[in-house]
């Protein structure tokens, strides 16, 4: 079974407004990232934990 892929273009300014500079590092809050993907923050964090090897080492910190 083939799944449908949805394509959505988000203006750069919306994404750039969600990126913060903290201690010389560019960061994005999980809440904002989840919102961009249209999922809950909880589900985003669960997906990252289940698939941690798919993400770069600096993708997430706690």
mmJSON file of the N, C-alpha and C atoms, coordinates in Angstrom:
{"data_MODEL":{"atom_site":{
"group_PDB":["ATOM","ATOM","ATOM","ATOM","ATOM","ATOM","ATOM","ATOM","ATOM","ATOM","ATOM","ATOM","ATOM","ATOM","ATOM","ATOM","ATOM","ATOM","ATOM","ATOM","ATOM","ATOM","ATOM","ATOM","ATOM","ATOM","ATOM","ATOM","ATOM","ATOM","ATOM","ATOM","ATOM","ATOM","ATOM","ATOM","ATOM","ATOM","ATOM","ATOM","ATOM","ATOM","ATOM","ATOM","ATOM","ATOM","ATOM","ATOM","ATOM","ATOM","ATOM","ATOM","ATOM","ATOM","ATOM","ATOM","ATOM","ATOM","ATOM","ATOM","ATOM","ATOM","ATOM","ATOM","ATOM","ATOM","ATOM","ATOM","ATOM","ATOM","ATOM","ATOM","ATOM","ATOM","ATOM","ATOM","ATOM","ATOM","ATOM","ATOM","ATOM","ATOM","ATOM","ATOM","ATOM","ATOM","ATOM","ATOM","ATOM","ATOM","ATOM","ATOM","ATOM","ATOM","ATOM","ATOM","ATOM","ATOM","ATOM","ATOM","ATOM","ATOM","ATOM","ATOM","ATOM","ATOM","ATOM","ATOM","ATOM","ATOM","ATOM","ATOM","ATOM","ATOM","ATOM","ATOM","ATOM","ATOM","ATOM","ATOM","ATOM","ATOM","ATOM","ATOM","ATOM","ATOM","ATOM","ATOM","ATOM","ATOM","ATOM","ATOM","ATOM","ATOM","ATOM","ATOM","ATOM","ATOM","ATOM","ATOM","ATOM","ATOM","ATOM","ATOM","ATOM","ATOM","ATOM","ATOM","ATOM","ATOM","ATOM","ATOM","ATOM","ATOM","ATOM","ATOM","ATOM","ATOM","ATOM","ATOM","ATOM","ATOM","ATOM","ATOM","ATOM","ATOM","ATOM","ATOM","ATOM","ATOM","ATOM","ATOM","ATOM","ATOM","ATOM","ATOM","ATOM","ATOM","ATOM","ATOM","ATOM","ATOM","ATOM","ATOM","ATOM","ATOM"],
"id":[1,2,3,4,5,6,7,8,9,10,11,12,13,14,15,16,17,18,19,20,21,22,23,24,25,26,27,28,29,30,31,32,33,34,35,36,37,38,39,40,41,42,43,44,45,46,47,48,49,50,51,52,53,54,55,56,57,58,59,60,61,62,63,64,65,66,67,68,69,70,71,72,73,74,75,76,77,78,79,80,81,82,83,84,85,86,87,88,89,90,91,92,93,94,95,96,97,98,99,100,101,102,103,104,105,106,107,108,109,110,111,112,113,114,115,116,117,118,119,120,121,122,123,124,125,126,127,128,129,130,131,132,133,134,135,136,137,138,139,140,141,142,143,144,145,146,147,148,149,150,151,152,153,154,155,156,157,158,159,160,161,162,163,164,165,166,167,168,169,170,171,172,173,174,175,176,177,178,179,180,181,182,183,184,185,186],
"type_symbol":["N","C","C","N","C","C","N","C","C","N","C","C","N","C","C","N","C","C","N","C","C","N","C","C","N","C","C","N","C","C","N","C","C","N","C","C","N","C","C","N","C","C","N","C","C","N","C","C","N","C","C","N","C","C","N","C","C","N","C","C","N","C","C","N","C","C","N","C","C","N","C","C","N","C","C","N","C","C","N","C","C","N","C","C","N","C","C","N","C","C","N","C","C","N","C","C","N","C","C","N","C","C","N","C","C","N","C","C","N","C","C","N","C","C","N","C","C","N","C","C","N","C","C","N","C","C","N","C","C","N","C","C","N","C","C","N","C","C","N","C","C","N","C","C","N","C","C","N","C","C","N","C","C","N","C","C","N","C","C","N","C","C","N","C","C","N","C","C","N","C","C","N","C","C","N","C","C","N","C","C","N","C","C","N","C","C"],
"label_atom_id":["N","CA","C","N","CA","C","N","CA","C","N","CA","C","N","CA","C","N","CA","C","N","CA","C","N","CA","C","N","CA","C","N","CA","C","N","CA","C","N","CA","C","N","CA","C","N","CA","C","N","CA","C","N","CA","C","N","CA","C","N","CA","C","N","CA","C","N","CA","C","N","CA","C","N","CA","C","N","CA","C","N","CA","C","N","CA","C","N","CA","C","N","CA","C","N","CA","C","N","CA","C","N","CA","C","N","CA","C","N","CA","C","N","CA","C","N","CA","C","N","CA","C","N","CA","C","N","CA","C","N","CA","C","N","CA","C","N","CA","C","N","CA","C","N","CA","C","N","CA","C","N","CA","C","N","CA","C","N","CA","C","N","CA","C","N","CA","C","N","CA","C","N","CA","C","N","CA","C","N","CA","C","N","CA","C","N","CA","C","N","CA","C","N","CA","C","N","CA","C","N","CA","C","N","CA","C","N","CA","C","N","CA","C","N","CA","C"],
"label_alt_id":[null,null,null,null,null,null,null,null,null,null,null,null,null,null,null,null,null,null,null,null,null,null,null,null,null,null,null,null,null,null,null,null,null,null,null,null,null,null,null,null,null,null,null,null,null,null,null,null,null,null,null,null,null,null,null,null,null,null,null,null,null,null,null,null,null,null,null,null,null,null,null,null,null,null,null,null,null,null,null,null,null,null,null,null,null,null,null,null,null,null,null,null,null,null,null,null,null,null,null,null,null,null,null,null,null,null,null,null,null,null,null,null,null,null,null,null,null,null,null,null,null,null,null,null,null,null,null,null,null,null,null,null,null,null,null,null,null,null,null,null,null,null,null,null,null,null,null,null,null,null,null,null,null,null,null,null,null,null,null,null,null,null,null,null,null,null,null,null,null,null,null,null,null,null,null,null,null,null,null,null,null,null,null,null,null,null],
"label_comp_id":["UNK","UNK","UNK","UNK","UNK","UNK","UNK","UNK","UNK","UNK","UNK","UNK","UNK","UNK","UNK","UNK","UNK","UNK","UNK","UNK","UNK","UNK","UNK","UNK","UNK","UNK","UNK","UNK","UNK","UNK","UNK","UNK","UNK","UNK","UNK","UNK","UNK","UNK","UNK","UNK","UNK","UNK","UNK","UNK","UNK","UNK","UNK","UNK","UNK","UNK","UNK","UNK","UNK","UNK","UNK","UNK","UNK","UNK","UNK","UNK","UNK","UNK","UNK","UNK","UNK","UNK","UNK","UNK","UNK","UNK","UNK","UNK","UNK","UNK","UNK","UNK","UNK","UNK","UNK","UNK","UNK","UNK","UNK","UNK","UNK","UNK","UNK","UNK","UNK","UNK","UNK","UNK","UNK","UNK","UNK","UNK","UNK","UNK","UNK","UNK","UNK","UNK","UNK","UNK","UNK","UNK","UNK","UNK","UNK","UNK","UNK","UNK","UNK","UNK","UNK","UNK","UNK","UNK","UNK","UNK","UNK","UNK","UNK","UNK","UNK","UNK","UNK","UNK","UNK","UNK","UNK","UNK","UNK","UNK","UNK","UNK","UNK","UNK","UNK","UNK","UNK","UNK","UNK","UNK","UNK","UNK","UNK","UNK","UNK","UNK","UNK","UNK","UNK","UNK","UNK","UNK","UNK","UNK","UNK","UNK","UNK","UNK","UNK","UNK","UNK","UNK","UNK","UNK","UNK","UNK","UNK","UNK","UNK","UNK","UNK","UNK","UNK","UNK","UNK","UNK","UNK","UNK","UNK","UNK","UNK","UNK"],
"label_asym_id":["A","A","A","A","A","A","A","A","A","A","A","A","A","A","A","A","A","A","A","A","A","A","A","A","A","A","A","A","A","A","A","A","A","A","A","A","A","A","A","A","A","A","A","A","A","A","A","A","A","A","A","A","A","A","A","A","A","A","A","A","A","A","A","A","A","A","A","A","A","A","A","A","A","A","A","A","A","A","A","A","A","A","A","A","A","A","A","A","A","A","A","A","A","A","A","A","A","A","A","A","A","A","A","A","A","A","A","A","A","A","A","A","A","A","A","A","A","A","A","A","A","A","A","A","A","A","A","A","A","A","A","A","A","A","A","A","A","A","A","A","A","A","A","A","A","A","A","A","A","A","A","A","A","A","A","A","A","A","A","A","A","A","A","A","A","A","A","A","A","A","A","A","A","A","A","A","A","A","A","A","A","A","A","A","A","A"],
"label_entity_id":["1","1","1","1","1","1","1","1","1","1","1","1","1","1","1","1","1","1","1","1","1","1","1","1","1","1","1","1","1","1","1","1","1","1","1","1","1","1","1","1","1","1","1","1","1","1","1","1","1","1","1","1","1","1","1","1","1","1","1","1","1","1","1","1","1","1","1","1","1","1","1","1","1","1","1","1","1","1","1","1","1","1","1","1","1","1","1","1","1","1","1","1","1","1","1","1","1","1","1","1","1","1","1","1","1","1","1","1","1","1","1","1","1","1","1","1","1","1","1","1","1","1","1","1","1","1","1","1","1","1","1","1","1","1","1","1","1","1","1","1","1","1","1","1","1","1","1","1","1","1","1","1","1","1","1","1","1","1","1","1","1","1","1","1","1","1","1","1","1","1","1","1","1","1","1","1","1","1","1","1","1","1","1","1","1","1"],
"label_seq_id":[1,1,1,2,2,2,3,3,3,4,4,4,5,5,5,6,6,6,7,7,7,8,8,8,9,9,9,10,10,10,11,11,11,12,12,12,13,13,13,14,14,14,15,15,15,16,16,16,17,17,17,18,18,18,19,19,19,20,20,20,21,21,21,22,22,22,23,23,23,24,24,24,25,25,25,26,26,26,27,27,27,28,28,28,29,29,29,30,30,30,31,31,31,32,32,32,33,33,33,34,34,34,35,35,35,36,36,36,37,37,37,38,38,38,39,39,39,40,40,40,41,41,41,42,42,42,43,43,43,44,44,44,45,45,45,46,46,46,47,47,47,48,48,48,49,49,49,50,50,50,51,51,51,52,52,52,53,53,53,54,54,54,55,55,55,56,56,56,57,57,57,58,58,58,59,59,59,60,60,60,61,61,61,62,62,62],
"pdbx_PDB_ins_code":[null,null,null,null,null,null,null,null,null,null,null,null,null,null,null,null,null,null,null,null,null,null,null,null,null,null,null,null,null,null,null,null,null,null,null,null,null,null,null,null,null,null,null,null,null,null,null,null,null,null,null,null,null,null,null,null,null,null,null,null,null,null,null,null,null,null,null,null,null,null,null,null,null,null,null,null,null,null,null,null,null,null,null,null,null,null,null,null,null,null,null,null,null,null,null,null,null,null,null,null,null,null,null,null,null,null,null,null,null,null,null,null,null,null,null,null,null,null,null,null,null,null,null,null,null,null,null,null,null,null,null,null,null,null,null,null,null,null,null,null,null,null,null,null,null,null,null,null,null,null,null,null,null,null,null,null,null,null,null,null,null,null,null,null,null,null,null,null,null,null,null,null,null,null,null,null,null,null,null,null,null,null,null,null,null,null],
"Cartn_x":[0.838,0.0,0.887,0.613,1.385,0.684,1.459,0.872,0.987,0.059,0.07,1.054,1.786,2.693,2.075,2.005,1.449,2.586,2.45,3.457,2.873,3.611,3.152,4.325,4.125,5.173,4.873,5.856,5.719,6.669,6.181,7.059,8.261,9.413,10.644,10.487,9.777,9.66,8.951,8.01,7.326,8.306,9.099,10.084,11.163,11.658,12.717,12.264,10.987,10.47,10.368,10.497,10.418,11.806,12.848,14.218,14.776,15.265,15.804,17.306,18.028,19.46,19.671,20.107,20.339,21.758,22.535,23.943,24.686,24.502,25.153,24.722,23.616,23.089,21.705,21.439,20.104,19.246,18.125,17.234,15.796,15.032,13.609,12.888,11.841,11.098,10.302,10.224,9.481,8.026,7.481,6.1,5.919,6.876,6.796,7.023,7.963,8.24,7.038,6.437,5.247,4.122,3.969,2.931,3.145,4.398,4.695,4.344,4.554,4.249,2.796,2.054,0.65,0.406,1.297,1.138,1.226,0.886,1.023,2.493,2.854,4.226,4.571,3.634,3.838,4.139,3.366,3.588,4.898,5.289,6.579,7.703,7.651,8.702,8.744,7.585,7.538,8.173,7.86,8.406,9.929,10.429,11.881,12.529,11.959,12.527,12.501,11.44,11.339,12.334,12.688,13.533,14.787,15.353,16.46,17.64,17.861,18.996,18.821,17.61,17.35,17.661,17.95,18.172,19.636,20.14,21.529,21.691,22.921,23.212,22.76,22.831,22.478,21.029,20.196,18.804,18.03,18.367,17.569,18.478,18.139,18.855,17.823,18.251,17.301,17.902],
"Cartn_y":[-1.173,0.0,1.241,2.151,3.387,4.496,5.25,6.349,7.641,8.531,9.844,10.757,11.515,12.507,13.88,14.644,15.992,16.992,17.917,18.949,20.275,20.943,22.211,23.176,24.341,25.346,26.359,26.534,27.479,28.639,29.853,31.004,31.033,31.384,31.44,32.291,33.408,34.329,33.674,32.785,32.097,31.181,30.444,29.546,30.348,31.39,32.202,32.851,33.184,33.776,32.762,31.491,30.431,29.977,30.522,30.145,31.193,30.716,31.602,31.384,32.436,32.343,32.321,31.176,31.006,30.503,31.272,30.929,30.591,31.427,31.312,30.073,29.475,28.315,28.664,28.269,28.442,27.268,27.582,26.542,26.83,25.757,25.872,25.049,25.598,24.894,23.737,22.648,21.492,21.843,22.747,23.189,23.823,24.668,25.331,24.344,23.437,22.442,21.511,21.084,20.232,20.965,22.243,23.041,23.107,23.266,23.318,22.004,20.887,19.573,19.172,19.938,19.645,18.459,18.271,17.197,17.798,17.01,17.5,17.44,18.247,18.242,16.871,16.273,14.951,13.907,13.926,12.959,13.212,14.457,14.762,14.185,14.432,13.932,12.41,11.761,10.295,9.771,10.405,9.977,10.128,11.209,11.416,10.339,10.061,9.041,7.658,7.349,6.042,5.903,7.019,7.002,7.845,7.874,8.775,8.642,7.459,7.26,8.01,8.418,9.151,10.641,11.102,12.519,12.784,13.96,14.295,14.391,14.208,14.226,15.515,16.611,17.903,18.309,17.378,17.7,18.097,17.459,17.64,17.627,18.43,18.388,18.442,18.026,18.039,18.73],
"Cartn_z":[0.0,0.0,0.0,-0.868,-0.973,-0.193,0.573,1.336,0.552,0.797,0.157,0.862,0.082,0.636,0.424,1.486,1.392,1.288,0.38,0.21,0.681,1.531,2.071,2.078,1.55,1.546,2.645,3.52,4.624,4.336,4.379,4.123,5.082,4.543,5.333,6.588,6.466,7.603,8.794,8.522,9.624,10.351,9.597,10.211,10.922,10.288,10.897,12.2,12.301,13.533,14.671,14.357,15.372,15.841,15.249,15.606,16.557,17.688,18.727,18.854,19.211,19.454,20.963,21.457,22.892,23.096,23.82,24.075,22.79,21.801,20.487,19.701,20.064,19.338,18.798,17.585,17.027,17.492,18.11,18.618,18.204,18.174,17.889,18.951,19.517,20.555,19.952,20.705,20.211,19.936,20.713,20.522,19.131,18.741,17.442,16.293,16.462,15.435,15.242,16.339,16.262,15.541,15.841,15.196,13.688,13.254,11.824,11.135,11.844,11.282,11.488,12.261,12.476,13.396,14.371,15.351,16.746,17.757,19.123,19.537,20.493,21.003,21.563,22.264,22.848,21.768,20.69,19.612,18.885,18.723,18.111,18.952,20.261,21.15,21.18,21.146,21.106,19.823,18.695,17.407,17.389,17.946,17.996,18.863,20.014,20.908,20.276,19.528,18.864,17.717,17.105,15.906,16.062,17.239,17.556,16.59,16.029,15.114,13.793,13.49,12.251,12.368,13.573,13.813,14.139,13.778,14.13,15.65,16.109,17.546,18.226,17.521,18.138,17.872,17.436,17.138,18.393,19.5,20.716,21.935,22.897,24.168,25.282,26.472,27.596,28.794],
"occupancy":[1.0,1.0,1.0,1.0,1.0,1.0,1.0,1.0,1.0,1.0,1.0,1.0,1.0,1.0,1.0,1.0,1.0,1.0,1.0,1.0,1.0,1.0,1.0,1.0,1.0,1.0,1.0,1.0,1.0,1.0,1.0,1.0,1.0,1.0,1.0,1.0,1.0,1.0,1.0,1.0,1.0,1.0,1.0,1.0,1.0,1.0,1.0,1.0,1.0,1.0,1.0,1.0,1.0,1.0,1.0,1.0,1.0,1.0,1.0,1.0,1.0,1.0,1.0,1.0,1.0,1.0,1.0,1.0,1.0,1.0,1.0,1.0,1.0,1.0,1.0,1.0,1.0,1.0,1.0,1.0,1.0,1.0,1.0,1.0,1.0,1.0,1.0,1.0,1.0,1.0,1.0,1.0,1.0,1.0,1.0,1.0,1.0,1.0,1.0,1.0,1.0,1.0,1.0,1.0,1.0,1.0,1.0,1.0,1.0,1.0,1.0,1.0,1.0,1.0,1.0,1.0,1.0,1.0,1.0,1.0,1.0,1.0,1.0,1.0,1.0,1.0,1.0,1.0,1.0,1.0,1.0,1.0,1.0,1.0,1.0,1.0,1.0,1.0,1.0,1.0,1.0,1.0,1.0,1.0,1.0,1.0,1.0,1.0,1.0,1.0,1.0,1.0,1.0,1.0,1.0,1.0,1.0,1.0,1.0,1.0,1.0,1.0,1.0,1.0,1.0,1.0,1.0,1.0,1.0,1.0,1.0,1.0,1.0,1.0,1.0,1.0,1.0,1.0,1.0,1.0,1.0,1.0,1.0,1.0,1.0,1.0],
"B_iso_or_equiv":[0.0,0.0,0.0,0.0,0.0,0.0,0.0,0.0,0.0,0.0,0.0,0.0,0.0,0.0,0.0,0.0,0.0,0.0,0.0,0.0,0.0,0.0,0.0,0.0,0.0,0.0,0.0,0.0,0.0,0.0,0.0,0.0,0.0,0.0,0.0,0.0,0.0,0.0,0.0,0.0,0.0,0.0,0.0,0.0,0.0,0.0,0.0,0.0,0.0,0.0,0.0,0.0,0.0,0.0,0.0,0.0,0.0,0.0,0.0,0.0,0.0,0.0,0.0,0.0,0.0,0.0,0.0,0.0,0.0,0.0,0.0,0.0,0.0,0.0,0.0,0.0,0.0,0.0,0.0,0.0,0.0,0.0,0.0,0.0,0.0,0.0,0.0,0.0,0.0,0.0,0.0,0.0,0.0,0.0,0.0,0.0,0.0,0.0,0.0,0.0,0.0,0.0,0.0,0.0,0.0,0.0,0.0,0.0,0.0,0.0,0.0,0.0,0.0,0.0,0.0,0.0,0.0,0.0,0.0,0.0,0.0,0.0,0.0,0.0,0.0,0.0,0.0,0.0,0.0,0.0,0.0,0.0,0.0,0.0,0.0,0.0,0.0,0.0,0.0,0.0,0.0,0.0,0.0,0.0,0.0,0.0,0.0,0.0,0.0,0.0,0.0,0.0,0.0,0.0,0.0,0.0,0.0,0.0,0.0,0.0,0.0,0.0,0.0,0.0,0.0,0.0,0.0,0.0,0.0,0.0,0.0,0.0,0.0,0.0,0.0,0.0,0.0,0.0,0.0,0.0,0.0,0.0,0.0,0.0,0.0,0.0],
"pdbx_formal_charge":[null,null,null,null,null,null,null,null,null,null,null,null,null,null,null,null,null,null,null,null,null,null,null,null,null,null,null,null,null,null,null,null,null,null,null,null,null,null,null,null,null,null,null,null,null,null,null,null,null,null,null,null,null,null,null,null,null,null,null,null,null,null,null,null,null,null,null,null,null,null,null,null,null,null,null,null,null,null,null,null,null,null,null,null,null,null,null,null,null,null,null,null,null,null,null,null,null,null,null,null,null,null,null,null,null,null,null,null,null,null,null,null,null,null,null,null,null,null,null,null,null,null,null,null,null,null,null,null,null,null,null,null,null,null,null,null,null,null,null,null,null,null,null,null,null,null,null,null,null,null,null,null,null,null,null,null,null,null,null,null,null,null,null,null,null,null,null,null,null,null,null,null,null,null,null,null,null,null,null,null,null,null,null,null,null,null],
"auth_seq_id":[1,1,1,2,2,2,3,3,3,4,4,4,5,5,5,6,6,6,7,7,7,8,8,8,9,9,9,10,10,10,11,11,11,12,12,12,13,13,13,14,14,14,15,15,15,16,16,16,17,17,17,18,18,18,19,19,19,20,20,20,21,21,21,22,22,22,23,23,23,24,24,24,25,25,25,26,26,26,27,27,27,28,28,28,29,29,29,30,30,30,31,31,31,32,32,32,33,33,33,34,34,34,35,35,35,36,36,36,37,37,37,38,38,38,39,39,39,40,40,40,41,41,41,42,42,42,43,43,43,44,44,44,45,45,45,46,46,46,47,47,47,48,48,48,49,49,49,50,50,50,51,51,51,52,52,52,53,53,53,54,54,54,55,55,55,56,56,56,57,57,57,58,58,58,59,59,59,60,60,60,61,61,61,62,62,62],
"auth_comp_id":["UNK","UNK","UNK","UNK","UNK","UNK","UNK","UNK","UNK","UNK","UNK","UNK","UNK","UNK","UNK","UNK","UNK","UNK","UNK","UNK","UNK","UNK","UNK","UNK","UNK","UNK","UNK","UNK","UNK","UNK","UNK","UNK","UNK","UNK","UNK","UNK","UNK","UNK","UNK","UNK","UNK","UNK","UNK","UNK","UNK","UNK","UNK","UNK","UNK","UNK","UNK","UNK","UNK","UNK","UNK","UNK","UNK","UNK","UNK","UNK","UNK","UNK","UNK","UNK","UNK","UNK","UNK","UNK","UNK","UNK","UNK","UNK","UNK","UNK","UNK","UNK","UNK","UNK","UNK","UNK","UNK","UNK","UNK","UNK","UNK","UNK","UNK","UNK","UNK","UNK","UNK","UNK","UNK","UNK","UNK","UNK","UNK","UNK","UNK","UNK","UNK","UNK","UNK","UNK","UNK","UNK","UNK","UNK","UNK","UNK","UNK","UNK","UNK","UNK","UNK","UNK","UNK","UNK","UNK","UNK","UNK","UNK","UNK","UNK","UNK","UNK","UNK","UNK","UNK","UNK","UNK","UNK","UNK","UNK","UNK","UNK","UNK","UNK","UNK","UNK","UNK","UNK","UNK","UNK","UNK","UNK","UNK","UNK","UNK","UNK","UNK","UNK","UNK","UNK","UNK","UNK","UNK","UNK","UNK","UNK","UNK","UNK","UNK","UNK","UNK","UNK","UNK","UNK","UNK","UNK","UNK","UNK","UNK","UNK","UNK","UNK","UNK","UNK","UNK","UNK","UNK","UNK","UNK","UNK","UNK","UNK"],
"auth_asym_id":["A","A","A","A","A","A","A","A","A","A","A","A","A","A","A","A","A","A","A","A","A","A","A","A","A","A","A","A","A","A","A","A","A","A","A","A","A","A","A","A","A","A","A","A","A","A","A","A","A","A","A","A","A","A","A","A","A","A","A","A","A","A","A","A","A","A","A","A","A","A","A","A","A","A","A","A","A","A","A","A","A","A","A","A","A","A","A","A","A","A","A","A","A","A","A","A","A","A","A","A","A","A","A","A","A","A","A","A","A","A","A","A","A","A","A","A","A","A","A","A","A","A","A","A","A","A","A","A","A","A","A","A","A","A","A","A","A","A","A","A","A","A","A","A","A","A","A","A","A","A","A","A","A","A","A","A","A","A","A","A","A","A","A","A","A","A","A","A","A","A","A","A","A","A","A","A","A","A","A","A","A","A","A","A","A","A"],
"auth_atom_id":["N","CA","C","N","CA","C","N","CA","C","N","CA","C","N","CA","C","N","CA","C","N","CA","C","N","CA","C","N","CA","C","N","CA","C","N","CA","C","N","CA","C","N","CA","C","N","CA","C","N","CA","C","N","CA","C","N","CA","C","N","CA","C","N","CA","C","N","CA","C","N","CA","C","N","CA","C","N","CA","C","N","CA","C","N","CA","C","N","CA","C","N","CA","C","N","CA","C","N","CA","C","N","CA","C","N","CA","C","N","CA","C","N","CA","C","N","CA","C","N","CA","C","N","CA","C","N","CA","C","N","CA","C","N","CA","C","N","CA","C","N","CA","C","N","CA","C","N","CA","C","N","CA","C","N","CA","C","N","CA","C","N","CA","C","N","CA","C","N","CA","C","N","CA","C","N","CA","C","N","CA","C","N","CA","C","N","CA","C","N","CA","C","N","CA","C","N","CA","C","N","CA","C","N","CA","C","N","CA","C","N","CA","C","N","CA","C"],
"pdbx_PDB_model_num":[1,1,1,1,1,1,1,1,1,1,1,1,1,1,1,1,1,1,1,1,1,1,1,1,1,1,1,1,1,1,1,1,1,1,1,1,1,1,1,1,1,1,1,1,1,1,1,1,1,1,1,1,1,1,1,1,1,1,1,1,1,1,1,1,1,1,1,1,1,1,1,1,1,1,1,1,1,1,1,1,1,1,1,1,1,1,1,1,1,1,1,1,1,1,1,1,1,1,1,1,1,1,1,1,1,1,1,1,1,1,1,1,1,1,1,1,1,1,1,1,1,1,1,1,1,1,1,1,1,1,1,1,1,1,1,1,1,1,1,1,1,1,1,1,1,1,1,1,1,1,1,1,1,1,1,1,1,1,1,1,1,1,1,1,1,1,1,1,1,1,1,1,1,1,1,1,1,1,1,1,1,1,1,1,1,1]
}}}
